[in-house]
Amino acid sequence: MRIPPLYQKATWQRFFVGVVIGSLISWFVFLYMHGVLQEKQINKIHKQSLLIHDMSKKMEIWEKDYNRLNKEAEKKLLIEDVKVVVLNGKQYHLDLLSVAEAEEVIEDDLTSLIAKEVETVYKSKTLLKKSIENKTIEINKKRYRLEVVEIFFYTTMNIEVKLHRQ
């Protein structure tokens, strides 16, 4: 088997030369377009990385300021209200009015804490707890001693109290 002698025909030679030259030109066009697009992408990525870096620096500064301002605001929080809850009024068969009156008596004693800073009151929590526990309340001609179960410090100070018969 022989390869046909196409090299002698000019039309085939022109066709093959055209294919080679066309493929070379298309290859160079492809490389040029690919290079230009890659350069644009690299520039875009570089700009975005600079933007991300700047934004992260700004975000760190904002977070530091935010945390600092929150700490300052927490120090300046004031107690606006005092709520007292008697937990075991049903144990001694006390009616709701008697329990509400006992809660009101304790709240009246603690009104001096209103408009004080939460931090200041929190630092003196043991004194506050002892002053509540040393108090005796008379309900229905019976005397009850108070025990502080839990105290929540915030703008509204919540105190949970249990009664014990003396």
Short mmCIF file of the C-alpha atoms (twelve columns), coordinates in Angstrom:
data_MODEL
# 
_entry.id   MODEL 
# 
loop_
_atom_site.group_PDB 
_atom_site.id 
_atom_site.type_symbol 
_atom_site.label_atom_id 
_atom_site.label_alt_id 
_atom_site.label_comp_id 
_atom_site.label_asym_id 
_atom_site.label_seq_id 
_atom_site.Cartn_x 
_atom_site.Cartn_y 
_atom_site.Cartn_z 
_atom_site.pdbx_PDB_model_num 
ATOM 1   C CA . MET A 1   0.000   0.000  0.000   1 
ATOM 2   C CA . ARG A 2   1.250   3.380  -0.963  1 
ATOM 3   C CA . ILE A 3   0.515   6.895  0.122   1 
ATOM 4   C CA . PRO A 4   -0.968  8.766  -2.818  1 
ATOM 5   C CA . PRO A 5   1.353   11.374 -4.309  1 
ATOM 6   C CA . LEU A 6   -0.629  14.421 -3.164  1 
ATOM 7   C CA . TYR A 7   2.507   16.494 -2.802  1 
ATOM 8   C CA . GLN A 8   2.550   16.890 -6.539  1 
ATOM 9   C CA . LYS A 9   -0.924  18.504 -6.730  1 
ATOM 10  C CA . ALA A 10  -0.948  22.200 -5.960  1 
ATOM 11  C CA . THR A 11  -4.546  22.310 -4.678  1 
ATOM 12  C CA . TRP A 12  -3.806  19.825 -1.911  1 
ATOM 13  C CA . GLN A 13  -0.619  21.633 -1.013  1 
ATOM 14  C CA . ARG A 14  -2.515  24.915 -0.698  1 
ATOM 15  C CA . PHE A 15  -5.169  23.228 1.432   1 
ATOM 16  C CA . PHE A 16  -2.624  21.769 3.887   1 
ATOM 17  C CA . VAL A 17  -0.669  25.036 4.046   1 
ATOM 18  C CA . GLY A 18  -3.962  26.857 4.750   1 
ATOM 19  C CA . VAL A 19  -4.823  24.382 7.514   1 
ATOM 20  C CA . VAL A 20  -1.398  24.815 9.147   1 
ATOM 21  C CA . ILE A 21  -1.432  28.628 8.858   1 
ATOM 22  C CA . GLY A 22  -5.061  28.797 10.087  1 
ATOM 23  C CA . SER A 23  -4.302  26.603 13.082  1 
ATOM 24  C CA . LEU A 24  -1.227  28.724 13.924  1 
ATOM 25  C CA . ILE A 25  -3.222  31.951 13.651  1 
ATOM 26  C CA . SER A 26  -6.105  30.539 15.720  1 
ATOM 27  C CA . TRP A 27  -3.613  29.270 18.325  1 
ATOM 28  C CA . PHE A 28  -2.025  32.737 18.630  1 
ATOM 29  C CA . VAL A 29  -5.453  34.386 18.836  1 
ATOM 30  C CA . PHE A 30  -6.436  31.910 21.552  1 
ATOM 31  C CA . LEU A 31  -3.225  32.571 23.527  1 
ATOM 32  C CA . TYR A 32  -3.699  36.326 23.206  1 
ATOM 33  C CA . MET A 33  -7.347  36.213 24.329  1 
ATOM 34  C CA . HIS A 34  -6.574  33.806 27.155  1 
ATOM 35  C CA . GLY A 35  -3.703  35.999 28.336  1 
ATOM 36  C CA . VAL A 36  -5.802  39.173 28.268  1 
ATOM 37  C CA . LEU A 37  -8.648  37.515 30.153  1 
ATOM 38  C CA . GLN A 38  -6.269  36.034 32.712  1 
ATOM 39  C CA . GLU A 39  -4.661  39.428 33.240  1 
ATOM 40  C CA . LYS A 40  -8.088  40.981 33.828  1 
ATOM 41  C CA . GLN A 41  -8.946  38.226 36.304  1 
ATOM 42  C CA . ILE A 42  -5.647  38.664 38.154  1 
ATOM 43  C CA . ASN A 43  -6.225  42.433 38.416  1 
ATOM 44  C CA . LYS A 44  -9.767  41.859 39.646  1 
ATOM 45  C CA . ILE A 45  -8.634  39.313 42.263  1 
ATOM 46  C CA . HIS A 46  -5.873  41.649 43.421  1 
ATOM 47  C CA . LYS A 47  -8.320  44.551 43.825  1 
ATOM 48  C CA . GLN A 48  -10.737 42.321 45.704  1 
ATOM 49  C CA . SER A 49  -8.025  41.035 48.043  1 
ATOM 50  C CA . LEU A 50  -7.000  44.636 48.824  1 
ATOM 51  C CA . LEU A 51  -10.634 45.506 49.456  1 
ATOM 52  C CA . ILE A 52  -11.078 42.479 51.732  1 
ATOM 53  C CA . HIS A 53  -7.928  43.395 53.650  1 
ATOM 54  C CA . ASP A 54  -9.121  46.992 54.139  1 
ATOM 55  C CA . MET A 55  -12.583 45.843 55.182  1 
ATOM 56  C CA . SER A 56  -11.185 43.369 57.697  1 
ATOM 57  C CA . LYS A 57  -9.050  46.124 59.251  1 
ATOM 58  C CA . LYS A 58  -12.092 48.393 59.457  1 
ATOM 59  C CA . MET A 59  -14.142 45.572 60.924  1 
ATOM 60  C CA . GLU A 60  -11.531 44.984 63.644  1 
ATOM 61  C CA . ILE A 61  -11.603 48.670 64.531  1 
ATOM 62  C CA . TRP A 62  -15.420 48.648 64.650  1 
ATOM 63  C CA . GLU A 63  -15.451 45.535 66.839  1 
ATOM 64  C CA . LYS A 64  -12.977 47.064 69.291  1 
ATOM 65  C CA . ASP A 65  -15.031 50.257 69.508  1 
ATOM 66  C CA . TYR A 66  -18.246 48.267 69.831  1 
ATOM 67  C CA . ASN A 67  -16.867 46.139 72.667  1 
ATOM 68  C CA . ARG A 68  -15.442 49.191 74.440  1 
ATOM 69  C CA . LEU A 69  -18.734 51.060 74.176  1 
ATOM 70  C CA . ASN A 70  -20.663 48.023 75.424  1 
ATOM 71  C CA . LYS A 71  -18.424 47.768 78.475  1 
ATOM 72  C CA . GLU A 72  -18.868 51.462 79.194  1 
ATOM 73  C CA . ALA A 73  -22.623 51.156 78.763  1 
ATOM 74  C CA . GLU A 74  -22.773 48.179 81.119  1 
ATOM 75  C CA . LYS A 75  -20.940 50.161 83.765  1 
ATOM 76  C CA . LYS A 76  -23.466 52.949 83.405  1 
ATOM 77  C CA . LEU A 77  -26.563 50.715 83.667  1 
ATOM 78  C CA . LEU A 78  -28.877 51.827 86.428  1 
ATOM 79  C CA . ILE A 79  -31.395 49.827 88.392  1 
ATOM 80  C CA . GLU A 80  -34.828 51.029 87.349  1 
ATOM 81  C CA . ASP A 81  -37.084 48.653 89.257  1 
ATOM 82  C CA . VAL A 82  -37.004 46.041 92.021  1 
ATOM 83  C CA . LYS A 83  -39.200 42.947 91.837  1 
ATOM 84  C CA . VAL A 84  -39.566 40.466 94.685  1 
ATOM 85  C CA . VAL A 85  -41.148 37.029 94.335  1 
ATOM 86  C CA . VAL A 86  -42.093 34.799 97.259  1 
ATOM 87  C CA . LEU A 87  -41.644 31.226 96.100  1 
ATOM 88  C CA . ASN A 88  -43.255 29.135 98.846  1 
ATOM 89  C CA . GLY A 89  -46.400 31.025 99.858  1 
ATOM 90  C CA . LYS A 90  -48.579 27.978 99.143  1 
ATOM 91  C CA . GLN A 91  -46.517 25.829 101.508 1 
ATOM 92  C CA . TYR A 92  -47.759 27.887 104.469 1 
ATOM 93  C CA . HIS A 93  -51.290 28.198 103.009 1 
ATOM 94  C CA . LEU A 94  -50.997 31.959 102.534 1 
ATOM 95  C CA . ASP A 95  -53.498 33.760 100.342 1 
ATOM 96  C CA . LEU A 96  -52.279 35.783 97.352  1 
ATOM 97  C CA . LEU A 97  -53.018 39.109 99.041  1 
ATOM 98  C CA . SER A 98  -50.767 38.287 101.990 1 
ATOM 99  C CA . VAL A 99  -47.989 37.165 99.688  1 
ATOM 100 C CA . ALA A 100 -48.365 40.335 97.579  1 
ATOM 101 C CA . GLU A 101 -48.232 42.499 100.729 1 
ATOM 102 C CA . ALA A 102 -45.060 40.725 101.885 1 
ATOM 103 C CA . GLU A 103 -43.482 41.247 98.460  1 
ATOM 104 C CA . GLU A 104 -44.468 44.925 98.574  1 
ATOM 105 C CA . VAL A 105 -42.930 45.402 102.033 1 
ATOM 106 C CA . ILE A 106 -39.618 43.979 100.835 1 
ATOM 107 C CA . GLU A 107 -39.750 46.082 97.634  1 
ATOM 108 C CA . ASP A 108 -40.387 49.235 99.696  1 
ATOM 109 C CA . ASP A 109 -37.288 48.508 101.763 1 
ATOM 110 C CA . LEU A 110 -35.225 48.171 98.601  1 
ATOM 111 C CA . THR A 111 -36.427 51.355 96.844  1 
ATOM 112 C CA . SER A 112 -33.184 53.047 97.880  1 
ATOM 113 C CA . LEU A 113 -31.437 50.868 95.272  1 
ATOM 114 C CA . ILE A 114 -33.350 52.469 92.404  1 
ATOM 115 C CA . ALA A 115 -31.176 54.788 90.257  1 
ATOM 116 C CA . LYS A 116 -27.968 53.183 91.534  1 
ATOM 117 C CA . GLU A 117 -25.481 51.617 89.152  1 
ATOM 118 C CA . VAL A 118 -25.880 47.870 88.675  1 
ATOM 119 C CA . GLU A 119 -22.173 47.331 89.212  1 
ATOM 120 C CA . THR A 120 -22.214 49.135 92.566  1 
ATOM 121 C CA . VAL A 121 -25.213 47.159 93.802  1 
ATOM 122 C CA . TYR A 122 -23.659 43.914 92.568  1 
ATOM 123 C CA . LYS A 123 -20.486 44.589 94.535  1 
ATOM 124 C CA . SER A 124 -22.540 44.919 97.703  1 
ATOM 125 C CA . LYS A 125 -24.732 41.876 97.041  1 
ATOM 126 C CA . THR A 126 -23.716 40.067 100.220 1 
ATOM 127 C CA . LEU A 127 -24.769 43.069 102.309 1 
ATOM 128 C CA . LEU A 128 -28.029 43.220 100.376 1 
ATOM 129 C CA . LYS A 129 -28.651 39.522 100.923 1 
ATOM 130 C CA . LYS A 130 -27.934 39.766 104.659 1 
ATOM 131 C CA . SER A 131 -30.205 42.788 105.058 1 
ATOM 132 C CA . ILE A 132 -33.082 40.868 103.444 1 
ATOM 133 C CA . GLU A 133 -32.435 37.692 105.425 1 
ATOM 134 C CA . ASN A 134 -32.240 39.560 108.769 1 
ATOM 135 C CA . LYS A 135 -35.719 40.950 108.221 1 
ATOM 136 C CA . THR A 136 -38.776 39.293 109.744 1 
ATOM 137 C CA . ILE A 137 -42.244 39.796 108.304 1 
ATOM 138 C CA . GLU A 138 -45.542 39.374 110.050 1 
ATOM 139 C CA . ILE A 139 -48.246 37.805 107.909 1 
ATOM 140 C CA . ASN A 140 -51.618 36.876 109.439 1 
ATOM 141 C CA . LYS A 141 -50.183 37.368 112.962 1 
ATOM 142 C CA . LYS A 142 -47.408 34.871 112.290 1 
ATOM 143 C CA . ARG A 143 -43.760 35.807 111.960 1 
ATOM 144 C CA . TYR A 144 -41.705 34.641 109.004 1 
ATOM 145 C CA . ARG A 145 -37.994 34.804 108.392 1 
ATOM 146 C CA . LEU A 146 -36.801 35.388 104.821 1 
ATOM 147 C CA . GLU A 147 -34.238 33.405 102.856 1 
ATOM 148 C CA . VAL A 148 -32.855 34.772 99.585  1 
ATOM 149 C CA . VAL A 149 -32.804 32.055 96.932  1 
ATOM 150 C CA . GLU A 150 -31.628 34.032 93.934  1 
ATOM 151 C CA . ILE A 151 -30.900 37.620 92.896  1 
ATOM 152 C CA . PHE A 152 -30.768 38.774 89.279  1 
ATOM 153 C CA . PHE A 153 -28.964 42.047 88.625  1 
ATOM 154 C CA . TYR A 154 -29.947 44.100 85.624  1 
ATOM 155 C CA . THR A 155 -32.024 47.212 85.013  1 
ATOM 156 C CA . THR A 156 -34.820 45.356 86.785  1 
ATOM 157 C CA . MET A 157 -33.465 43.596 89.843  1 
ATOM 158 C CA . ASN A 158 -35.365 40.360 90.536  1 
ATOM 159 C CA . ILE A 159 -35.131 38.756 93.958  1 
ATOM 160 C CA . GLU A 160 -36.562 35.338 94.740  1 
ATOM 161 C CA . VAL A 161 -37.307 34.746 98.427  1 
ATOM 162 C CA . LYS A 162 -38.505 31.807 100.524 1 
ATOM 163 C CA . LEU A 163 -40.394 32.162 103.794 1 
ATOM 164 C CA . HIS A 164 -39.552 30.187 106.939 1 
ATOM 165 C CA . ARG A 165 -41.731 30.188 110.038 1 
ATOM 166 C CA . GLN A 166 -40.059 31.315 113.248 1 
# 
